[in-house]
Amino acid sequence: MEIALESLNLPKGSEVIVPANSFIASSEAITRSGHKVVFCDCDKNNYTISIPSIKLKITSNTKAIMAVHLYGHACDMDEILAISQEHDLKVIEDCAQAHGAEYKGRKVGAIGDIGTFSFYPGKNLGAYGDGGAIVTNDDNLVKRCRMIANHGRIEKYNHEFEGRNSRLDGLQSSILSVKLKYLDDWTNNRIFVADYYLKHLKNINGIVLPKRESWVKHVYHLFVIRTNKRDALQQYLKDNSISCGIHYPIALPKLNAYKYLNQENEDFFANDVDSQLLSLPIGEHLTMNDLEDIVKVIKEFH
């Protein structure tokens, strides 16, 4: 994401809008690129960036929007692009959790100006170590990103500017090339698991299920529910040998890293629900017996 941001050549100190519910990688890339983080809220139904909140945060210094396709659900890109065109903003797509996700039939990543993917081992398409990719339809950005990632050069020793060493290891590339062949099948399995949860956990008092908008292909990197009894439910699941995660336990504006922004007390949905979010097990490894057990334990708890 730092390379992508640098390639856009935004004025130093530009404001970049980023959702309050995300991993810190989304926001720290902005600051480390010499720009200013401006948090906005997330949608109450699908947890992606809130369109009304974006509009409230735009100033004369705003130069870009970080559209995070969170949990595998695509953002409302038509609305984001309309805003960007009206205000002459760049759009960076954070696709770290959205390998293969679609917005109205289009793969995420190159709908905006530039997109980034993570190949961290826990992702839907993960390597055996760290890695990532940048995608764009802009040939000039392609060249600039390649140069930034390779010491500011295309030809050996012909350095046009200072860059960095950020080249994907050949071994990781080989692993990803093999795993890529299975991504669609793994994604279909994740959707099956999510559909099972949506069917069998609906109408349970105290649990709010995530919404899948009709215009997306949701790849379900995570399946996140909300409950006021989050910690008790997590412990009950753990006591029954079912592991869960929390994504994310502290909304980004409330982190010590961002106290200087004074946004921890803003009237954000994201600031209110970080104590309620719980990620249920999801992945191609789950069997039907696993799913039945998970649903059974959750129903017993409630």
C-alpha positions as CSV (number, residue, x, y, z in Angstrom):
1,M,0.0,0.0,0.0
2,E,2.9,2.4,0.6
3,I,4.2,1.7,-2.9
4,A,0.7,2.3,-4.3
5,L,0.3,5.5,-2.4
6,E,3.7,6.7,-3.5
7,S,3.0,6.0,-7.1
8,L,0.0,8.3,-7.0
9,N,2.3,11.2,-6.3
10,L,-0.1,13.0,-3.9
11,P,1.0,16.3,-2.4
12,K,2.8,15.7,0.9
13,G,0.5,15.9,3.9
14,S,-2.6,15.1,1.9
15,E,-5.6,13.8,3.8
16,V,-6.6,10.2,2.9
17,I,-9.9,8.9,4.2
18,V,-9.9,5.4,5.6
19,P,-12.5,3.4,7.5
20,A,-12.3,3.1,11.3
21,N,-13.0,-0.6,11.2
22,S,-9.9,-2.2,9.6
23,F,-6.5,-3.5,10.3
24,I,-3.9,-0.9,11.1
25,A,-2.0,-1.7,7.8
26,S,-4.7,0.3,6.0
27,S,-4.0,3.5,8.0
28,E,-0.3,3.2,8.8
29,A,0.5,3.0,5.1
30,I,-1.0,6.5,4.8
31,T,1.0,8.0,7.6
32,R,4.2,6.3,6.6
33,S,3.8,7.7,3.1
34,G,3.8,11.2,4.5
35,H,0.1,11.8,4.5
36,K,-2.6,12.4,7.1
37,V,-5.1,9.7,8.2
38,V,-8.7,10.8,8.4
39,F,-11.0,8.1,9.8
40,C,-14.6,7.7,8.7
41,D,-17.2,5.3,9.8
42,C,-18.1,1.8,8.5
43,D,-21.5,0.6,7.2
44,K,-23.7,-1.0,9.8
45,N,-24.7,-3.9,7.7
46,N,-21.7,-5.1,5.7
47,Y,-18.9,-3.2,7.7
48,T,-17.2,-1.7,4.6
49,I,-16.5,2.0,4.3
50,S,-19.6,4.2,5.0
51,I,-20.6,6.4,2.0
52,P,-22.4,9.1,4.0
53,S,-19.4,9.2,6.4
54,I,-16.9,9.7,3.5
55,K,-18.9,12.7,2.4
56,L,-18.7,14.3,5.8
57,K,-14.9,13.9,6.0
58,I,-14.0,15.5,2.7
59,T,-12.1,18.8,3.0
60,S,-10.0,20.9,0.6
61,N,-7.0,18.8,1.7
62,T,-8.5,15.4,0.9
63,K,-6.8,13.8,-2.0
64,A,-7.7,10.1,-1.8
65,I,-10.0,7.4,-0.4
66,M,-8.9,4.1,0.9
67,A,-11.7,1.6,0.0
68,V,-11.2,-1.4,2.2
69,H,-13.0,-4.5,0.9
70,L,-13.4,-5.7,4.5
71,Y,-14.0,-9.4,5.5
72,G,-14.2,-10.2,1.7
73,H,-17.2,-7.9,1.0
74,A,-16.7,-5.3,-1.8
75,C,-17.3,-1.7,-1.0
76,D,-20.0,0.3,-2.9
77,M,-17.6,1.3,-5.7
78,D,-20.1,3.2,-7.9
79,E,-20.7,5.6,-5.0
80,I,-17.1,5.9,-4.1
81,L,-16.1,6.6,-7.7
82,A,-18.8,9.2,-8.0
83,I,-17.5,11.0,-4.9
84,S,-13.9,10.7,-6.2
85,Q,-14.9,12.3,-9.6
86,E,-16.8,15.1,-8.0
87,H,-13.9,16.0,-5.7
88,D,-11.0,14.9,-7.9
89,L,-9.8,12.2,-5.5
90,K,-7.8,9.1,-6.1
91,V,-9.2,5.7,-5.0
92,I,-7.0,3.0,-3.5
93,E,-8.6,-0.4,-3.1
94,D,-7.3,-2.4,-0.1
95,C,-8.1,-6.0,-1.2
96,A,-6.1,-7.8,1.5
97,Q,-9.2,-9.8,2.5
98,A,-10.9,-9.9,-0.9
99,H,-9.1,-12.2,-3.3
100,G,-11.6,-12.9,-6.1
101,A,-14.4,-10.7,-4.6
102,E,-16.6,-9.0,-7.2
103,Y,-18.5,-5.7,-7.4
104,K,-21.4,-5.9,-9.9
105,G,-19.5,-8.6,-11.8
106,R,-16.1,-6.9,-11.8
107,K,-13.2,-8.2,-9.8
108,V,-12.1,-5.9,-7.1
109,G,-8.6,-4.3,-7.3
110,A,-8.6,-2.3,-10.5
111,I,-12.0,-0.6,-10.3
112,G,-10.4,2.4,-8.6
113,D,-7.1,3.9,-9.5
114,I,-5.0,1.2,-7.9
115,G,-5.4,-1.8,-5.7
116,T,-3.3,-3.9,-3.3
117,F,-3.5,-7.5,-2.2
118,S,-1.9,-9.3,0.7
119,F,-0.5,-12.8,0.5
120,Y,0.0,-13.2,4.2
121,P,-0.4,-16.9,5.0
122,G,-3.8,-16.5,6.7
123,K,-5.4,-14.9,3.6
124,N,-7.8,-16.6,1.2
125,L,-4.8,-16.8,-1.1
126,G,-1.8,-17.0,1.1
127,A,1.9,-17.7,0.6
128,Y,4.2,-19.4,3.2
129,G,5.5,-16.0,4.2
130,D,4.8,-12.3,3.7
131,G,4.0,-11.0,0.2
132,G,1.6,-8.9,-1.8
133,A,0.7,-7.6,-5.2
134,I,-0.4,-4.3,-6.8
135,V,-3.0,-4.1,-9.6
136,T,-4.0,-1.2,-11.8
137,N,-5.2,-0.5,-15.3
138,D,-3.0,2.6,-15.6
139,D,0.3,1.8,-17.5
140,N,2.1,4.8,-15.9
141,L,1.2,3.6,-12.4
142,V,2.4,0.1,-13.4
143,K,5.8,1.4,-14.4
144,R,6.2,3.7,-11.4
145,C,5.2,0.9,-8.9
146,R,7.7,-1.5,-10.5
147,M,10.4,1.1,-10.2
148,I,9.6,2.1,-6.6
149,A,9.7,-1.6,-5.7
150,N,13.0,-2.1,-7.4
151,H,15.3,0.7,-6.3
152,G,13.8,3.3,-8.7
153,R,14.9,1.4,-11.8
154,I,13.7,-0.6,-14.8
155,E,17.1,-1.3,-16.2
156,K,19.9,-2.6,-13.9
157,Y,21.9,0.3,-12.4
158,N,19.8,2.9,-14.2
159,H,18.2,4.4,-11.1
160,E,15.9,7.3,-12.1
161,F,14.9,8.0,-8.4
162,E,15.4,6.4,-5.0
163,G,13.1,3.4,-4.5
164,R,13.2,0.4,-2.2
165,N,13.7,-3.4,-2.3
166,S,10.3,-4.9,-2.3
167,R,10.4,-7.8,-4.7
168,L,8.3,-11.0,-4.2
169,D,10.5,-14.0,-3.5
170,G,10.5,-16.6,-6.3
171,L,9.6,-19.4,-3.9
172,Q,6.6,-17.6,-2.6
173,S,5.6,-16.9,-6.2
174,S,5.7,-20.5,-7.1
175,I,3.6,-21.5,-4.1
176,L,1.0,-18.8,-5.0
177,S,0.9,-19.9,-8.6
178,V,-0.1,-23.4,-7.5
179,K,-2.6,-22.3,-4.9
180,L,-4.2,-19.9,-7.3
181,K,-5.6,-22.8,-9.2
182,Y,-7.6,-23.8,-6.2
183,L,-8.8,-20.4,-5.1
184,D,-12.2,-20.6,-6.8
185,D,-13.0,-23.9,-5.2
186,W,-11.9,-22.7,-1.8
187,T,-14.0,-19.5,-2.2
188,N,-17.1,-21.6,-3.1
189,N,-16.5,-23.6,0.1
190,R,-16.3,-20.4,2.1
191,I,-19.6,-19.2,0.6
192,F,-21.2,-22.5,1.5
193,V,-20.1,-22.2,5.1
194,A,-21.4,-18.6,5.2
195,D,-24.7,-19.6,3.7
196,Y,-25.0,-22.4,6.3
197,Y,-24.4,-19.8,9.1
198,L,-26.9,-17.4,7.6
199,K,-29.6,-20.0,7.4
200,H,-29.1,-21.7,10.7
201,L,-28.2,-18.8,12.9
202,K,-30.9,-16.4,11.8
203,N,-33.6,-15.3,14.3
204,I,-31.4,-16.1,17.3
205,N,-32.1,-13.4,19.9
206,G,-29.0,-11.3,20.5
207,I,-27.1,-12.2,17.4
208,V,-26.7,-9.8,14.4
209,L,-25.6,-11.6,11.2
210,P,-23.7,-9.8,8.5
211,K,-25.5,-8.7,5.4
212,R,-24.4,-9.7,1.9
213,E,-25.4,-7.0,-0.6
214,S,-27.0,-8.2,-3.8
215,W,-24.3,-6.5,-5.9
216,V,-21.3,-8.4,-4.6
217,K,-19.6,-11.7,-4.7
218,H,-18.6,-12.0,-1.0
219,V,-15.5,-14.2,-0.6
220,Y,-15.9,-14.4,3.2
221,H,-12.3,-14.1,4.4
222,L,-14.2,-13.6,7.7
223,F,-17.7,-14.3,8.9
224,V,-18.4,-11.7,11.6
225,I,-21.4,-11.6,13.9
226,R,-22.3,-9.1,16.6
227,T,-23.5,-9.8,20.1
228,N,-23.6,-7.9,23.4
229,K,-22.4,-11.2,25.0
230,R,-19.3,-11.4,22.8
231,D,-16.7,-12.4,25.4
232,A,-19.0,-14.9,27.1
233,L,-19.9,-16.5,23.8
234,Q,-16.3,-16.7,22.8
235,Q,-15.4,-18.4,26.0
236,Y,-18.3,-20.8,25.8
237,L,-17.2,-21.7,22.2
238,K,-13.6,-22.1,23.4
239,D,-14.8,-24.4,26.3
240,N,-16.4,-26.5,23.6
241,S,-13.2,-26.7,21.5
242,I,-14.3,-24.1,19.0
243,S,-11.8,-21.3,18.3
244,C,-13.0,-17.8,17.3
245,G,-11.3,-14.5,16.5
246,I,-12.1,-10.8,16.9
247,H,-11.7,-8.5,14.0
248,Y,-11.1,-6.0,15.4
249,P,-11.1,-5.6,19.2
250,I,-10.2,-1.9,19.2
251,A,-11.5,0.4,16.5
252,L,-8.6,2.2,14.8
253,P,-9.4,5.7,16.2
254,K,-9.3,4.3,19.7
255,L,-5.7,3.0,19.4
256,N,-2.9,4.8,21.2
257,A,-1.3,5.2,17.8
258,Y,-4.0,7.6,16.8
259,K,-4.8,9.5,19.9
260,Y,-3.3,12.6,18.3
261,L,-6.2,12.6,15.8
262,N,-8.8,12.9,18.6
263,Q,-11.3,10.7,16.8
264,E,-11.8,8.1,19.5
265,N,-15.0,9.7,20.8
266,E,-16.5,10.4,17.5
267,D,-20.1,9.2,17.0
268,F,-19.0,6.2,14.8
269,F,-20.8,2.9,14.6
270,A,-17.3,1.4,14.5
271,N,-16.3,3.0,17.8
272,D,-19.4,1.6,19.4
273,V,-19.4,-2.1,18.2
274,D,-15.7,-3.1,18.6
275,S,-16.7,-4.9,21.8
276,Q,-19.4,-6.9,20.1
277,L,-17.6,-8.3,17.0
278,L,-16.9,-12.0,16.8
279,S,-15.5,-13.9,13.9
280,L,-16.8,-17.5,13.6
281,P,-14.7,-20.3,12.1
282,I,-14.7,-20.2,8.3
283,G,-12.7,-21.9,5.6
284,E,-12.5,-24.9,3.2
285,H,-11.3,-27.1,6.0
286,L,-14.6,-27.2,7.9
287,T,-16.8,-30.3,7.5
288,M,-20.5,-30.5,7.8
289,N,-20.1,-32.1,11.3
290,D,-18.0,-29.0,12.2
291,L,-20.7,-26.6,11.1
292,E,-23.4,-28.5,12.9
293,D,-21.4,-28.5,16.1
294,I,-20.7,-24.8,15.9
295,V,-24.3,-23.9,15.3
296,K,-25.4,-26.3,18.1
297,V,-23.1,-24.8,20.6
298,I,-24.1,-21.2,19.7
299,K,-27.8,-22.1,20.1
300,E,-27.1,-23.8,23.4
301,F,-25.4,-20.6,24.7
302,H,-28.4,-18.5,23.7
